[in-house]
Amino acid sequence: MSMVGAPPSRTADAGPEQEIRFCRGSQDVRIAYAVHGSGPPLVVVSCWLGHLRFDWQSPVWRHFLDDLGAIATVVRYDERGFGMSDWAVDDFSLDDRVGDLEGVIAALGLEHFALLGMSGGSSVAMAYAARHPERVSRLVLYGTVCGIPVVREADAQAEEDTLRSMIRVGWAKEDPLFRRVFTSMFIPNANDEQMDWFDALQRMSTSPENAVASRIARQEVDLGDELPRITAPTLVLQAVGDRMTTFENAPLVAAQIPNARLVPLDSSNHIILADEPAWNVLLAEVTAFLEPERRATPQPRTATETFSPREIDVLRLAAKGRTNDEIADSLALSVRTVERHLSNAYGKLGLTGKSARAAAVADLLRQRLD
């Protein structure tokens, strides 16, 4: 597996933990992508609503980035028309969105990798897995769409028309009144800080025109002929009370993909939040599902050079005698995330047992990385 591709057309100051680059997707649309973490590659086709830089400071998304980055080298990108990718696009078709993913894969030189499709991005992930079975080792679907065109009764269509009108009228306004409707559908159990952030994300992520055009295109996707062609082992994760993508979509998808397994999540949030028990379930399932990829990725015994910046931050504080709780407070992480970073560092050095922490710190100091 190579992660060295063509030189990026432009780089951005994205902080110490992720590197943002740009490549060309379908129809020469500029696509922004980011890489962080360590371990086997996990390519994330995220939901349409995102922004690579803004998400990095997110009280809604950041635990996804930290915890997945502790078990894999995470590649994610902004969809065409959103975030840091080109907004001046007029085609949100599935084929062009798959072409954008192909562009990211080519830029990184990836040959074999796990693929995670989230929410509206799941259709792109499923189509790519069906069309490139030799490249996708494992497929994870979270909050997935069912992959067939949406057909509505009159009342349901009237509701959809109202939502589209709300986007056109209120998406770009400073007052988040209209956007709060969508926030409440995405994360009904969020706190005020999380809801305020998600209100702001919508306005920052794209234009009202793109939001409506993309929504309409996603609802017209037809994967009926492609789902049975997916050969990769597949894990389907779905919140039972999701208001954005109903639970019924998940068994429809799982039933059509050979070798797929469905795990219901006890949550009403479309985006599982860090303090929910459902997040622990999701993370444990994904970690176990990707374990064969981790075992297949050689881990050098003297791996200090491959520590991620966050692992180095954690080990530096451990070297000063800080407890896991103190490290978590200092770095604004959960204790669970600190433990995972430490565990990942131990694994890179081939360490186990009670002496692992001291040995990892000693190796860090020996290499003079502090």
VENDAGI-V40254 format. One line per field, one symbol per residue. ss: DSSP state (~ for helix, > for strand, _ for the rest). A space follows every 50 residues. Layout:
ss = ???
This chain:
ss = ___________>______>>>>>>_~~~_>>>>>>>>___>>>>>_____ _~~~~~_____~~~~~~~~___>>>>>________________~~~~~~~ ~~~~~~~~____>>>>>>~~~~~~~~~~~~~____>>>>>>>________ ___~~~~~~~~~~~~~~~~~______~~~~~~~~~~_____~~~~~~~~~ ~~~~~__~~~~~~~~~~~~_______~~~___>>>>>>>_______~~~~ ~~~~~~___>>>>>>___________~~~~~~~~~~~~~~~~~~~~____ ___~~~__~~~~~~~~~~~____~~~~~~~~___~~~~~~~~~~~~~~~_ _____~~~~~~~~~~~____
